[in-house]
């Protein structure tokens, strides 16, 4: 299997995983909201948000692990992935202990002094916090094993593990609806079990099939430790800004509006996570190839992959996002038994922001492959964090709850432009190539969609009409993509595929 076919195969695997996991997640979200109620559901997401601020370590380090292992694999016989793995594991053990030692007292302090919850729910909040921090510590230590599989492009293994654990979680959540006792605490224990089972399965597979790479050894290459610490530190800074955008927003909303509005925001986050899985799908499949190509000296291929990943990510997300934005009221009504007030506006804006944010999706992977991430992360992450104080000031002057998402939409648009500028400055890459092959195509696709959204009104539709509208919107979007989203070469490839398909069908007849 050649490298491009491998990306296509891994993308297909991730797509299958995405479909299965998404359906399970949506069902689970409805059951959890039904079992816990809006207030407890909002409470869990706020407290979970505190832990998520610590869990960004996982995000940073898994990126560091697979980047450095993939880089070593790209060197061929000259590489030493085992040394990288052991360095990563040692760093993770240290971070895991820091999460426990620092995260627990800080979290307890925040819950006791600043969390806006009823007094009778305060002990539950503390329980959820302690369980979540313990889970985060253990999963952090085991993250290198997941990064190892990404570097080796064993996405089918990750897909199987994710599907198995999601099914187990769904069964547990279904049982939660009929459980007797404190359901919020039970749900916290369910989430802990889900995380630990998943992490353990990654560990067992790694030792069974990649034992040479993950063989435990003491590594005293302090230069490598310093390099990985520096890289992970800047990735961590970026991950903190990303989580701050979501979980920090939840805290600001909770401060001004309470847990009921938090429930609406939590629903929007569920929808965003569903949408973002489409952006991560192609990115995950291509990132190891981008890194290996860069380390072997083939920068031209890395740039092409990053550009096309950006465009195709936007296309994939549009296929899901556009019909959802237009028919959000109907979709939420079907999905959730009780739709929290304001959930529609939150969901529409968060999806729109996610679409804008995926412009230039392949650029971060390109900068990570080069290792030159300091300036990139410093500027973009700082810009993203500015959304919180801006929104806080807006709320002080009486802004509506979803104002924070409007602010972040504007910031995401600015970030899309700055990514291109930084790409030119940091790697000296001709950004005209990105503009022509990626950004311009996104713009061509978007303009007709905006026109349809403004003119479309389904408020008086029946259930059947809503379903027909969703299909019609999807067909219009596909036509829009075929006309404006693909270039001449891609259109020729599609035409050839269609002709070959028709010819093979005729031959069979």
N, C-alpha and C positions, 0 to 999 in steps of 0.2 A: 504494500500500500504506500503510494507516494504521499508527500507531506500535505499537499492540498486536499487529497482525498481523505487523509486522516482528519483534517479539520472538519470536512463535511460529515464524516462518520461520527466524530465526537459531537458535532452540533446536533445531528439527528438523535443521538443517544440522550443528550441533554434536553432536547425538545420533548422526547417521550417522557423523560423524568419530570420535566416542567408541567406537562399536561396532567400527569397522574398526581403529582404533589400539589398542584394548584387546586384541583378538584377536592382533594382531601383537606387542604388547608381552609378552603372556603366553607366546607361542611363543618369542620372543626370550629371555625370562628363563630358560626351561627349557633352551634351547640353550646359553646362556652358562654356566649352572650346570654343565651337562654338560661343556662344553669346558674351563672353568677349574678345576673341582673346588671343593669347599666352602671350603677354606682360601684359595685365590686369589680366589674370589668375595667372601668376607668381607673380604679385604685390599683389593680394589678399592673396596668400599663404604666402608670406613673412610677410606682416602686420599681418595676422592671426596667424603666428608663434609667433609674439611678445605677442599676447593675450594668445596663448596656453601655454606660459611660466607661465602666471598667472593662467590659467585654471587647472594647475596641482594640485592646491588646491582641486578641485573637486575630482580628482582621489584619492588623499590621504585620504580625509575625507569620501568619500563613502566607501572606504575600512575599515576605522576606525569604521564607523557607523555599517556596517553589521557584522564586526568581534565582536564587543562588544555586540551587540544585540543577535547575534547567540550564543555567549558564555553564556549570561544570560539565553537564552532559553534552552541551554543544561543542565543547573542546575535544570530545572524543576520548582517546586513550590518555591524553594529558590531564584530564579532569579528575577530581577527587570528591565525588558527591558524599561519601561517608563522613569526611571531615566536616563538611558543611552541615550535614544532618546532626552530628553530635554537638557542634557549636550551637545550632538552633535549639536543640533539646535543653542544653545547659541554660541558655538564656530564658527559655520558657519556664523552667523550674523556678528561676529567680523571680520572674514576673508573676508567676502563680502565687508564690509566697507573699509578694508585695501586695497583691490584690486582697489577700486574707488579712494581712497585718494593717494595711492602710484603709482598704475599702470598707471593712466592717465598722470601725469606729466612726468614720466620716459619714457613712450611710445612716447609722443609728442617730447621729447628731442631726442630720438633715430631716429624717422622719420625725424625730421628737420635736423639732423647733419650727420647721417650715412647711411640712406637708399639710395641705388643706384637706383634712378628712374628719369625719365625725369622731368624737372621743372613743365611742364604743368600737371603732374599727382600728384604733391605733395599735393594739397588740397584734392584730392580723397583719398589719403593714410591717411591723418588726419581724414577724415570722417569715413572711414572704421575702424580705430583704436578706435574712440570714441564710435561708435555703438557696436563694439565687446566687449569693456571693460564694458559698461553698461549691455550688455547681460550676460557677465561672472559673474558680481556682483550678478544679480538677480538669475541666475541659481545656483550659489554657495550657496546662502541662502536656496534654496529649495532642495538641494542634499540629506539631511537626509531622505526625504520621499522615494526617490529611494532606498537608502540603507536599509530602513525598509522592502521593498518588497523582496529584495535579501535575507535578514536574514530569512524571513518567507517562502522563496523558492517559491514565487508567480511569477515564470518566465513566465507563460502564460500571465499574465497581462502586464508585461514589453514588451513581444513580440507583443501583440495587440497594445499597445501604440506606440511602435516603428514603426510598419507597418503603422498605421494610419497617424502618423506625416511624415513618409517618402513619403507616397502617396501625402499628401498635399504639401510637398516640391517639388516633381516632377511636380505637376500641376503648381506651382508657377514658377519653372525654365523653363518649357515649354512656359509659358506666357512671360518670360523674353526675349526669342528669338525674340519676336515680339513687345517688349516694345519700347517706344519712350523716349529718354532722356538718362541720365547717367546710363548705365547698371551696372557699377561697384557698384555704390551707391545703386541701387535697389537690387542687389544681396546681399549686406551687410544687408539690411533691411529684406530680405527674410530669411536669416540665423538667424537673431535675432528672428523673428516671430516663426520660426521652433523650436528654443530652448525654448522659453517661453511657447509655447503651450504644448510641451512635459513635461516640469517641472510642469506646472499647472495640467495636467492630473494625474501625480503621486501624487500630493498633494490631489486632490479631492478623488481619490480612497483610499488613506491611511486614511483620515478622515471618509470615509463611512464604511470601513470594518475593520479597526484596530484603532478605535477611543480611546480605552483604552490605547494602547501603545503610540500613538502620542498625547494624551491629554496634553495640555500645562500646565506646572507647573514650578515654580522656584526651581531649584536644587542648594543646597548649599554644596554639597559634594565635597569639594575642592581637596580631594585626588583623586577622580575619574577624575576631570578636569585635574589635573596634569598628571595622568596616560595616559589619552586620548591625551593630548597635546604632551607628549613624544612619544607615539606610532605614532600619525599622523605626528609628525615632521620628524621621520625617514622614514615613508612612503612617505612623501612629498619630502624628499631628493632623494629617489629613483625615484619618478615620475619626478622630475626636471631633473635628468640625462637621463631619457627616452625621455623626450621632447627635451632636449638639443641635443640628438642624431639625432632627426628629424629636429626640428625647428632651432636649432643652426647650423646644417649642411646647412639648407637653407640660413641662413644669411652669412655663410662663402662662399658658392657657389655664392651668390649674390655679395659679395664683390669683388671676383676675375673675375666672368664671366657675371654678369648682369641677367636681368629678363628672357631672352630667355632660358638660361640653367636652370633657376629656374622652368620654365614650364615643362621641361623634368623631373626634380627631383620631381615636384608636381604630375606628372602622375605616377611615381614610388611609391610615397607615397600612392596614391589611390590604386594601386595594392597591396602594403604591407598591408594596412588596410583591404582589402578584404581577404588576406591570414590569417592575424592575427585573424580575426573573428573566424576562425576554432580552433585556440588555446584557445581563450577566451570562446568558447562554452562549452567545457567539463570542463574547470576550473571553470566557473561560476556555473555550475550545482553541482560540487563536493565540492567547498570551504565551503559552510555552513555545509555540512556533516562532513568534515574534522575538522572544528572548534568545532561542537557539540560533536563529538566523543572524541576529545582531552579534552574538558571541563568536560565530564562525566567520564574520566579516561581510556578510551579505546584507548590508544596510538597506539597499534598494528594495529587497523583498519585504523587510520589516516595515518600511514606509507604506508600501502598497497594501499590505495586510491591515495596517492600522487605519488607512483611509477607507478601505472597503468595509471593514468591521464597523466603522462609524456610520456609514450609509445604511448598511443592512440592518444594523441595530435599530436605527430610526424607523426603517420600514416595518420591521417586525413589531415594534412597539405601537406603531400607528395602527396596524391591523387590529390590535386589541383596544387601544386607547380611544380612537375616534368614535366607534359605536358606543362605547361606555360613556363617554362625555355627553353625547347627544341624548342617550336614553338612560341616564343615571337614576332618575326617579323610579323608573320601571324596574331596572336591574336590582336596586337596593330593596324594593318592595318584594321581589321574588326571592332574593337571597336571605334577607333578615325578616324574622317574624315581627319584631318591633324596631323600626328605624329611628335612631336617636335624632333629635331635632338638630338641624343644621348639617347633617351628614352629607346631603347632596352637594351643597356648596363646597364643603371640605374636600370631598372626593373629586369633584370636577377640577378644582384648582390644583390639587396635589398631583393628579394625572398630567395636567397641562405642564406643570413644573418639571415633572419627570421626563416628558418629551423634550422640553428645551434642554434639560440637563444632559441628555444622552448625545447631544451634538458634539462631535469630536470624541466619541466614546473610546476610540482606539488610541488617542494621543497619550493618556496616562500610561498605558502599557508600553508604548514606545519610549517614553522618558524613563520608566522603570528598568527597561531592558538596557538602556545606556548607563544607568546608575546615577545620572545627573538629575536628581529629584529635589534638591534643596530649595532652589528659587521657585520652582514649579509649585511645590507644596506650600511654601511660605506665603506666596501671593494669593493663590486660589483659596486655600483653607482660611486664611485671615479674612478674605472677602466674604466667604460663606458665613463665618461666625458673626459678621456685622449685622446679619439679619435679626438676631436676637435683641440687641439693644435698640435697633430701629423699631422693631415690633413693640417692644416694651413701652417706648415713648408714645407710639401710636395708640396703644391701649390706655395709657394715662390720659389721653385726650378724648377717650370715648369711642374708639374704633370698634367695628364689629368683630366677632371672634375669628372669622377667617382671614382677617387682614394680614396675619403673619404669612400666609401662603401666597398672597399677592406680592408681598415684599420679596419672598424667595423666588418667585417667578422672574421678577426683574433682575435679581442677582444672578440667576442661572443664565439668563440671556447675556449678561455682561461677561460671565465666566466663559461662555462659548467663544466669544471674540478674543478674550485674553489668552485662551489655550493656543490659538493660532499664533499670536504674537510671541508667546514664550517658546513655541516650537521652533520658530525662526531664530530667536535669540540664543536658545540653549543648545540646539543640535544643528543649527545652520541649515535647516531643511527648507526647500522651496515650498512655501505655503500655498502658492498658486495651484499646485497639484491637488492639495486637500480641498481648496475652494471649488475647483472645477469638478472633481470626481465625487465629492461628498456634500459640502455645505450648500452649493447651488442646487443640487438635486433635492435636498431636504426642503429648501424654499419653494421649489416648483411644486412639490407634493402638497405642501401646507396651504398655499393660497386658495385652491379650490375647496379644501376642507373647511376653512374659515368662512367662506361664502355660504356653504351648505349649512353650517352650524347656525349662522345668523338668521337664515331664512327658514330653517326647519322648526316646526311647532307640532309636538306630539301630545300635548297636554290633554286633548280630548279623545285620544285613541283607546280602542278596546285592547284586550290582551292579544288577540289575533293580529290586530293592526300593528301593535308594538313589535311582535315577532317578525312580521313582514318587513317592517321598517329596519330592524337590525340586519336582516339579510340584505335588504336593498342598500343600506349604508356600506356594508362590507363589500358588495359587488362594485359600488361606485368607487370605493377606495382602491380596490384591485385594479380597476381601469385607470384610475388616476396614477397609480404606481407604474403601470405598464407604459403609459403615455409620457409621463414626466420624470419618473424615478430612475429609469434604467437608460444607459447609453447605447450607442449603435452596436457595439460589440456584444453587449449583454442581450439586446433584442435579437441579434443574429443567433446567439446560442439558444435562446428560448424557441425561436422559429425552427431551428434544426432539431431540437428535442421533440417538438410537436410533430414535425414531419416524420421523424423516425418512429415515433409512437404510432402514428396513423398507418405508416407503411407496415410495421410489424403486426398490427391488428388485421390489416388486409391479407397479409401472408398467411396468418393463422386461419382465416376464413377460407 
